[in-house]
Amino acid sequence: MRQPALAALAALTMGVLVAQQPGPTPETVVITFHAKPGAEAELARVIAQHWAVAREMNLVQASPHLTLRRVEEGNKICFTDIFTWRDGAIPDNPPPAIKDIWARMSQLVESRGGDPGLAIASAVIVSR
């Protein structure tokens, strides 16, 4: 086989292999944060910062995104953040900027009622 034909065959083979690779698999998460007393406002800011940095780095889908605040027993504040990672593998190997934000979040939460201060659950969107 001549060199140009061999190069064309190699390029075609690589194209087929790349096309067969699975794409990213989005993952929707529901994150619950039990704010330490006195840390509620700072935790809200850090949750907003997390979203802004994740969007800037193209790590998450633009929607849906919800951040909810509720009052639990004893007038304690709890936040819930719901969003979709662009690829479910991202939180397994996050960029340093995201790790830093997660470390700050962990300092602002407390265990409550047998639940961890910060809990993450995968979810499936049923309707929009």
Residue pairs with C-beta under 8 A, 6 or more apart in sequence:
1 9
24 86
24 87
24 88
24 89
25 87
25 88
25 89
26 61
26 84
26 85
26 86
26 87
26 88
27 84
27 85
27 87
27 88
27 91
27 122
28 64
28 82
28 83
28 84
28 85
28 122
28 123
28 124
28 125
29 82
29 83
29 84
29 85
29 91
29 120
29 121
29 122
29 123
30 80
30 81
30 82
30 120
30 121
30 122
30 123
31 80
31 81
31 82
31 118
31 119
31 120
31 121
32 78
32 79
32 80
32 115
32 118
32 119
32 120
32 121
33 43
33 47
33 78
33 79
33 80
33 81
33 105
33 108
33 109
33 117
33 118
34 72
34 76
34 78
34 109
34 110
34 111
34 112
34 115
34 116
34 117
34 118
35 43
35 76
35 77
35 78
35 79
35 108
35 109
35 110
36 43
36 108
36 109
36 110
36 117
37 76
39 108
39 109
40 77
42 108
43 79
43 105
43 108
43 109
44 67
44 69
44 79
46 101
46 104
46 105
46 108
47 67
47 79
47 81
47 105
48 67
49 101
50 81
50 98
50 101
50 102
50 105
51 60
51 65
51 67
51 81
51 83
53 97
53 98
53 101
54 60
54 83
54 98
55 62
57 95
57 97
57 98
58 86
59 85
59 86
59 90
59 94
59 95
59 98
60 83
60 84
60 85
60 86
61 83
61 84
61 85
61 86
64 82
64 83
64 84
64 125
64 128
65 81
65 82
65 83
66 80
66 81
66 82
66 83
67 79
67 80
67 81
67 82
68 79
68 80
68 81
68 82
69 77
69 78
69 79
70 77
70 78
70 79
70 80
71 77
71 78
72 78
72 112
73 113
76 112
78 112
82 123
84 125
85 91
88 122
94 102
105 118
106 117
106 118
109 117
109 118
110 117
111 117
